[in-house]
Amino acid sequence: MKKEEFKVSGQEVLKKIKALVKEGNVRRIIIQNEKGNTLIEIPLTIGVVGAALLPVWAAIGTVVALVANCTIIVEKRD
């Protein structure tokens, strides 16, 4: 597995995650606050698209509304 980290503001989180999911090789997304505490961890399986992700977007939106800046950690398949 390959890991990448992105530091983003709360407003940019959803946009960045949607772009990463479109790439298609993301296995897990972890969102952490400024202190490094994990706020939400989302495992993604192959073929999860569209309406199946609506609850995920809602959960992310709720979590990032509580923080100004966060780190997105993305685990990708090699």
PyMOL commands that set and color helices and strands:
alter all, ss='L'
color gray80, all
select helices_A, chain A and resi 13-23+50-64
alter helices_A, ss='H'
color red, helices_A
select strands_A, chain A and resi 2-9+26-32+38-43+69-76
alter strands_A, ss='S'
color yellow, strands_A
deselect
rebuild
show_as cartoon
